[in-house]
Amino acid sequence: MIAYSVRFAAALIVAFGASQVCFANDPVAADEVIRQARILDLPNGESRMHMETNSAGIIALGPDLSLALTRKGDRVIASVRNRNLVHADQLFDLDVKTLPHRTVEARLLDANFDGVRDLLIETQIGYGGVNVFFDLYLGTETGFEPLAAGRDLSNPEVDLEQKQISTMQRSGPTWYRSVYLISDDRPYHFMTTTAAGDGIEYVRFLTNDGKLDQEMVTDALAEDPRDWKPLRIELPEGAPFPLRGEPDDASATSGALPDGSTIFVRRLSEDHRFVLVEHSKGEIKGWLKTEWLPKPDSARF
């Protein structure tokens, strides 16, 4: 078992009793006295702060800079402090939507892989505590950018090997996954997936300006999503398969796939009644009724 270092917030002074503290250099007021937050330093260089209601803590950003976080009720206030300055520059004052008696988490880690630690701050929780959402503030040499570079990231994890951020979100029985890559030190939404069966995903790839690049249903889940290939299906012999121009029974047919064709599955309609398919040679493309498709046993569409 890995032993994590646990420490209480530094640079806090005790006032009005052993369990009540306030920031050094701050005026002591009875209605602002708060408890210390718990801070964990992890072996990978990440620091995590867990704030109970009415608590505060400070994490060093460098020799001269520190991040101060205060939770008052459902508000979380963040400021960057320089040890040579009396005042602090406020980064944000957020309303946090969480469960009663739950701690609010802040994470300091290098999320864009530029050598400077960034801030993930918990903002809300949903689906009975399954989806925990964070906003991402990118670190700079003097603190943090004032505007969030990512919002509502659900259960984010930073992959140092793949150089990407992944998120997971549950809705009903379905899990959704997103992957964010880094371009010019900034994260952009590269991929989102929806489970379409056991080991089968409906995936959409985006460009760094937010436009759809390509989409597919895939069962070839290589470690790197950039290596994924669309689901390949062999159609049975005996009859042609009519295609429609739109995923609708009223849409006119646009052609037909010859029997015995090999097709790629590119897209699911919103109600999963139709799939967008294309001939393996790229000559024919259209919407095919899902019920006519010889799907793998593990598929759920």
matplotlib code that plots the C-alpha trace (Angstrom):
import matplotlib.pyplot as plt

x = [0.0, 1.3, 1.7, 0.4, 1.7, -1.1, -0.6, -2.7, -2.8, 0.3, 0.5, -2.6, -2.6, -4.7, -7.3, -10.2, -9.3, -7.3, -10.0, -10.5, -8.1, -7.8, -5.2, -2.1, -2.3, -6.1, -8.2, -9.7, -13.5, -15.7, -18.0, -15.1, -13.2, -12.9, -11.2, -8.2, -8.7, -7.0, -4.2, -2.7, 0.6, 0.7, 3.9, 3.1, 3.5, -0.3, -1.7, -5.4, -7.3, -10.5, -12.6, -15.4, -18.0, -16.3, -12.7, -9.6, -6.1, -3.1, -0.9, 2.5, 2.8, 6.4, 9.0, 7.0, 3.4, 0.7, -3.0, -5.4, -8.8, -11.7, -15.1, -17.9, -21.1, -21.5, -19.1, -15.5, -13.2, -9.7, -6.9, -3.2, -0.9, 2.7, 4.6, 6.0, 2.5, -0.1, -3.1, -4.2, -5.5, -8.9, -9.2, -12.8, -15.8, -17.9, -21.2, -20.7, -23.6, -22.8, -24.4, -24.9, -21.8, -19.6, -16.1, -15.3, -12.1, -9.4, -6.6, -3.3, -1.5, 0.0, -3.1, -1.7, 1.9, 3.7, 5.6, 3.3, 0.6, -3.0, -6.1, -9.1, -11.9, -15.0, -18.2, -21.1, -22.1, -24.9, -26.5, -26.5, -22.8, -21.5, -20.7, -18.4, -17.8, -14.7, -13.6, -10.0, -7.9, -4.5, -1.5, 0.9, 4.2, 2.3, -0.8, -3.6, -5.5, -8.6, -11.1, -11.6, -10.0, -12.5, -15.9, -18.0, -15.4, -16.9, -14.5, -11.4, -8.2, -4.9, -3.0, 0.7, 1.7, -0.9, -0.7, -4.5, -7.4, -10.2, -13.6, -16.4, -20.1, -23.0, -26.6, -29.0, -27.3, -25.0, -21.4, -20.1, -16.4, -14.6, -10.9, -9.2, -5.9, -3.5, -2.9, -0.7, -0.8, -4.6, -7.0, -9.5, -12.4, -10.9, -13.3, -16.5, -17.9, -21.2, -21.5, -23.3, -22.7, -20.1, -16.8, -18.6, -18.6, -20.2, -17.4, -17.2, -13.8, -13.5, -11.0, -9.2, -11.7, -14.7, -15.8, -16.8, -13.9, -15.3, -17.6, -18.0, -19.3, -16.2, -15.3, -11.6, -10.7, -6.9, -5.2, -4.9, -8.3, -6.5, -6.0, -9.7, -11.3, -15.1, -17.1, -16.9, -19.9, -20.4, -23.9, -25.6, -26.3, -29.8, -31.2, -30.1, -30.3, -32.1, -30.6, -32.4, -31.1, -32.2, -32.8, -36.5, -39.1, -40.5, -37.2, -36.7, -34.4, -31.0, -29.7, -29.1, -26.2, -25.6, -26.0, -22.7, -21.3, -18.8, -19.8, -18.5, -20.9, -20.3, -23.2, -26.2, -29.5, -30.6, -33.3, -30.9, -33.4, -31.1, -27.3, -25.3, -23.3, -20.9, -19.6, -16.0, -14.9, -16.6, -18.9, -22.3, -23.4, -26.8, -29.0, -30.0, -32.6, -30.9, -33.2, -31.8, -28.2, -26.6, -25.1, -22.6, -24.2, -22.7, -24.2, -27.0, -28.4]
y = [0.0, 3.5, 5.8, 9.3, 12.3, 14.0, 17.5, 20.3, 23.6, 25.7, 29.4, 29.3, 30.8, 29.6, 32.0, 31.6, 28.1, 25.1, 24.1, 27.6, 29.1, 32.0, 33.2, 35.0, 38.8, 38.6, 40.4, 37.9, 38.1, 35.7, 34.9, 34.1, 31.7, 28.3, 24.9, 23.6, 21.7, 18.4, 18.3, 15.2, 15.2, 12.3, 10.7, 11.9, 15.6, 16.2, 17.9, 17.4, 19.5, 18.3, 21.1, 20.6, 23.3, 26.4, 25.3, 26.7, 25.7, 26.9, 25.0, 26.3, 27.0, 27.9, 29.7, 32.9, 32.0, 30.1, 29.2, 29.9, 28.2, 28.9, 27.1, 29.0, 27.0, 26.2, 28.9, 28.3, 31.2, 31.0, 33.6, 33.6, 35.1, 36.4, 36.3, 39.8, 41.3, 41.8, 41.5, 38.5, 38.3, 36.6, 33.9, 32.9, 32.9, 29.9, 28.4, 24.7, 22.3, 19.2, 16.7, 17.6, 17.0, 16.1, 17.6, 19.7, 18.7, 20.8, 19.2, 20.8, 18.9, 19.5, 18.8, 20.3, 18.9, 22.3, 21.9, 24.2, 22.8, 23.6, 23.7, 21.3, 22.6, 20.6, 22.5, 20.1, 16.5, 14.6, 11.2, 10.3, 11.1, 9.1, 12.2, 14.7, 17.8, 20.0, 23.2, 23.5, 26.6, 26.6, 27.6, 30.4, 31.6, 34.2, 32.1, 31.0, 32.2, 34.1, 32.1, 28.4, 26.4, 23.6, 23.4, 20.6, 17.9, 14.7, 12.5, 13.8, 11.8, 13.0, 10.4, 11.3, 8.6, 9.4, 13.1, 13.5, 14.2, 11.6, 12.0, 9.6, 10.4, 8.1, 8.7, 5.8, 2.5, 4.2, 5.5, 8.3, 8.9, 11.9, 12.5, 15.9, 16.4, 19.3, 21.8, 25.0, 24.1, 24.1, 21.2, 20.6, 18.0, 15.3, 12.4, 11.3, 7.8, 6.1, 2.5, 0.6, -2.9, -5.0, -3.8, -1.7, 2.1, 4.8, 7.3, 10.9, 12.5, 16.3, 18.8, 21.2, 24.0, 21.9, 20.6, 16.9, 15.1, 11.5, 9.2, 5.4, 2.4, 0.4, -2.8, -2.4, -0.6, -0.2, 1.5, 4.7, 5.9, 7.3, 3.7, 2.7, 1.3, 1.2, -2.0, -4.2, -6.4, -9.0, -8.8, -12.2, -13.4, -13.6, -10.1, -6.4, -4.1, -0.8, 2.4, 5.7, 9.2, 10.1, 8.0, 8.0, 5.5, 8.3, 9.1, 8.1, 5.2, 6.4, 3.0, -0.5, -2.5, -5.7, -8.9, -10.3, -6.8, -5.8, -2.6, -0.2, 1.2, 4.9, 6.4, 5.6, 7.6, 9.2, 6.5, 3.7, 2.5, 3.3, 3.1, 5.0, 2.5, 2.6, 0.0, -1.1, 0.4, 3.7, 3.7, 3.5, 5.2, 5.6, 4.8, 1.1, -0.1, -1.5, -4.6, -5.6, -5.5, -8.8, -7.4, -9.0, -10.7, -8.1, -5.1, -3.1, -1.0]
z = [0.0, -0.9, 2.0, 1.2, 3.0, 4.9, 6.3, 7.7, 5.9, 6.4, 7.2, 9.4, 12.9, 15.8, 17.2, 19.6, 20.6, 19.3, 16.7, 15.2, 12.7, 10.3, 7.7, 8.8, 8.2, 8.0, 10.6, 13.1, 13.1, 15.2, 12.2, 9.9, 12.1, 10.4, 10.6, 8.8, 5.6, 5.0, 2.4, 0.8, -1.1, -3.6, -4.9, -8.5, -7.4, -7.1, -4.0, -3.0, -0.5, 1.1, 2.5, 5.0, 5.6, 7.0, 6.5, 4.7, 3.6, 1.8, -0.7, -1.9, -5.6, -5.4, -3.2, -3.2, -4.2, -2.5, -3.2, -0.5, -0.5, 1.8, 2.0, 3.6, 3.4, -0.2, -1.4, -2.3, -2.6, -4.1, -4.0, -5.0, -2.4, -2.7, 0.6, -0.1, -0.5, 2.2, -0.2, -2.2, -5.8, -5.8, -8.5, -8.0, -5.7, -6.6, -5.5, -5.1, -5.4, -3.3, -0.9, 2.8, 4.9, 1.9, 1.6, -1.5, -3.3, -4.9, -6.9, -7.9, -10.7, -14.1, -16.4, -19.6, -19.2, -19.4, -16.1, -14.1, -11.8, -12.6, -10.4, -10.6, -8.3, -7.5, -8.5, -8.3, -7.8, -9.5, -10.1, -6.4, -6.0, -9.1, -11.2, -9.6, -11.7, -11.8, -13.4, -14.7, -14.2, -16.0, -13.9, -14.9, -13.5, -11.4, -10.4, -12.6, -15.7, -14.5, -16.8, -16.6, -19.5, -18.9, -17.2, -15.8, -16.3, -14.7, -12.7, -14.5, -14.6, -16.1, -18.1, -18.0, -20.5, -23.1, -22.4, -22.1, -19.7, -19.6, -18.0, -17.2, -16.7, -15.9, -17.0, -16.3, -17.1, -19.7, -19.1, -21.3, -21.7, -23.1, -23.9, -24.0, -25.8, -25.5, -28.3, -27.6, -23.9, -23.8, -23.6, -26.3, -26.6, -28.9, -28.4, -26.8, -26.5, -25.6, -24.7, -27.5, -26.1, -24.2, -25.7, -28.4, -28.4, -30.4, -30.7, -32.2, -32.9, -32.9, -34.3, -32.0, -33.1, -32.0, -35.4, -36.0, -37.6, -37.9, -36.0, -35.8, -34.0, -33.0, -31.2, -31.9, -28.7, -28.9, -26.0, -28.0, -29.4, -32.4, -33.5, -33.3, -36.4, -37.3, -36.7, -39.7, -40.6, -43.4, -44.8, -45.6, -49.1, -50.5, -50.8, -51.2, -48.2, -49.0, -47.6, -46.8, -47.1, -43.5, -40.4, -40.8, -42.2, -44.4, -46.0, -49.6, -50.4, -51.7, -53.0, -51.8, -50.6, -52.6, -50.6, -49.3, -48.9, -46.2, -44.5, -41.8, -39.1, -38.8, -36.8, -34.6, -34.9, -31.7, -31.1, -32.3, -34.9, -37.8, -38.4, -40.9, -42.9, -45.8, -48.2, -47.4, -50.7, -49.9, -52.9, -51.2, -48.0, -46.2, -43.3, -42.7, -40.3, -37.2, -37.2, -40.5, -39.4, -38.4, -35.2, -32.8, -29.8, -27.5, -29.3, -27.8, -30.7]

ax = plt.figure().add_subplot(projection="3d")
ax.plot(x, y, z, "-o")
ax.set_aspect("equal")
plt.show()
